[in-house]
Amino acid sequence: MPKPARPVESYTHENAERLNNPPAGLATAHTDPDVPATAYTHDPHIDPFLSWAGKADRLSFEVPTVSLHVHETIDPRTIIEQVQKTPGEVGQLSMFDQPRPLREAIDFYQHQDGWANRMIAGDSLVVMNNLLQKESMAGKVQMIYLDPPYGIKYGSNFQPFVNNRDVVDGKAGHLTAEPEQIQAFRDTWEMGIHSYLNHLRDRFLLAKELLTERGSIFVQMGKENVLRVGLLLDEIFGAENRVAMITYATSGGSSANTLPEVADYLLCYARDRAQVKYRQLYERLTRREVVELFNWGANVELPDGSVRGLTDDERQAPDRYLPLGARLYQRTDVSSQGWSTTGRSAPFVWNGVEYPCRPNSHWRVSHEGLERLAALGRLDGRGGLRWKRYEEELPGRRLHNIWRAQSQAQKKQYVVQTARKLIQRCMLMATDPGDLVLDPTCGSGTTAFVAEQWGRRWISCDTSRVAIAIARKRLMTAHYDYYKLKRPNEGVDGGIVHKMVESHSAKTLAYDLPPKVVTLYDQPYIDRKRARVTGPFTIEAVPAPTVTSVAAVLESQRGTLLRNPQAVIGRDLPQGMRTGGRNCSRLVSAGAKGSG
């Protein structure tokens, strides 16, 4: 008899909502009118950490305030359920649970909808401005992961085809066919590194406004500009809010003629370091790595209760040479510096042997506490009194800012695809299930993929249609383990059940105190009876700019032209003439000159 298929589930966020931005088919000039651009100002009184051409002249900038139009709503679970139905059961395939009344459907940004994650095609600056101005999301994002270009080479930033990730600078066949990307590249990098720094500074400013008080931003960088970008982040977020610069290995070797560089970097900053959310992670250790961590304090307790040091073979390959049932432990000091006047420095007698305290030291616990440690079998008297810390009480090696294991994306579909492990660590350190994660540099959708895996809400955007297409397909076809939930009635926002380790100290054992419980945030319990797919998400886009004809613009500005003919030249164009976009402005200007 065939084994029944596992039920397919998806995580949803029942307690989260989002404003109803307009579906593409319902958005018109009447229902979704244009609004003025939003002006932002850089603080000129910040100490000048870094200077570049044009910085002092660009203390303010404007960002178009446009709507984000919903083009598609995707729910992989619903799709699977429809496919699994028999032909007679299949009804109309709808991705929306409850149709909204027409009056509310066209009353955009006025009503709350149930949460669905978001993939947006558009410039990150415009998207973030929309989230701030039209959706009131200032202070709502817990984590931002930003993977900007490491430099300003043209070909390294673009991939022209979904099925070919080979990109070569200067090769005509590898030129992107997306005009908005060519224009964005031309406009963004017109002044080289100076434009690059302006580009990032503006985005960092809006990113800071989006972060919660406990939020943090991770910026992925290569060696070319990591120092410059670090100073730029100091300027926007404040040097006092710098959390860490993480160095992670990207390869095992290099063909360079000088010192090989085999690492990239993550710059981590908090909105407010005093309040930042942080979850400590631990690297899993093999038994050999446990021996290395315990160093020369590593010993073994045999099944009969006897103890001894490790042989050379056992140190090199403990899994192979240690006897079955043997437990590794570390001989740990049970004394502290400083003489005690209350008797804690007096010798301790155990098994008829007197153990003096070291000079100018005292026992960490009282003599009664030492007696309890002895009764628990936690003392080791060889070569001085020590207490035993067993290998199973070790949560792992505490993760620090040097990540030695190579972090490279596997089965890359996108030329600048990031390794999942890299983003996963950042996300587990800085967020909880249900928190909102923003990635303004979607690429192949790795941030969205990892956020979906761990039950975080996400918003991701990119200017490239190739990137959006790859990310969309990746999420629609993804499947994940189903992690057990702490409070199933609250969904994933109620938390995930993780493995925990009880970590003892001499004091907790001696005085029968509760141990410190360490949560292993990267080790959830898995429900093998269920499978999981991506939750509902929408495909959205910044509306395409409308280009007004020269005749229509001239006609609409007839009065202005009669009063001030010079208004058509260059930047003196009236606002109405510039609504069609910068190309329209140049066209009108050229036409007016030609007709003069």
Salt bridges, closest charged atoms under 4 A:
GLU9 OE2 - ARG530 NH1 3.93
ASP32 OD2 - HIS69 NE2 3.06
ASP32 OD1 - LYS134 NZ 3.46
GLU72 OE2 - ARG472 NH2 2.72
GLU81 OE2 - ARG77 NE 3.38
GLU104 OE1 - ARG100 NH1 2.71
GLU104 OE2 - ARG103 NH2 3.93
ASP107 OD2 - HIS111 NE2 3.28
ASP113 OD1 - ARG100 NH2 1.91
ASP123 OD2 - ARG203 NH2 3.09
GLU135 OE1 - ARG118 NH1 2.63
ASP169 OD2 - LYS153 NZ 3.95
GLU180 OE2 - ARG465 NH1 2.54
ASP187 OD1 - ARG186 NE 3.07
ASP187 OD2 - ARG582 NH1 2.92
ASP202 OD1 - HIS42 NE2 2.87
ASP202 OD2 - ARG58 NH1 2.59
ASP234 OD2 - ARG242 NH2 2.52
GLU235 OE1 - LYS55 NZ 2.80
GLU235 OE2 - ARG201 NH1 3.90
GLU283 OE1 - ARG397 NH1 3.80
GLU283 OE2 - ARG425 NH2 3.50
GLU292 OE2 - ARG288 NE 3.68
GLU301 OE2 - ARG327 NH1 3.78
GLU301 OE1 - LYS388 NZ 2.78
GLU314 OE2 - ARG308 NH2 2.78
ASP333 OD2 - ARG358 NH2 2.95
ASP380 OD2 - ARG331 NE 3.30
ASP380 OD2 - ARG382 NH2 2.88
GLU391 OE2 - ARG287 NH2 2.79
GLU392 OE2 - ARG327 NH2 2.37
GLU393 OE2 - ARG378 NH2 2.31
ASP432 OD2 - LYS277 NZ 3.12
ASP432 OD2 - ARG279 NH2 2.83
ASP435 OD2 - LYS277 NZ 2.77
ASP481 OD1 - ARG528 NH1 3.91
GLU490 OE2 - ARG487 NE 3.23
ASP493 OD1 - HIS13 ND1 2.76
ASP512 OD1 - ARG372 NH2 3.19
ASP527 OD2 - ARG530 NE 3.07
GLU540 OE2 - ARG18 NH2 2.75
GLU540 OE1 - ARG118 NH2 2.91
GLU555 OE1 - ARG558 NH2 2.77
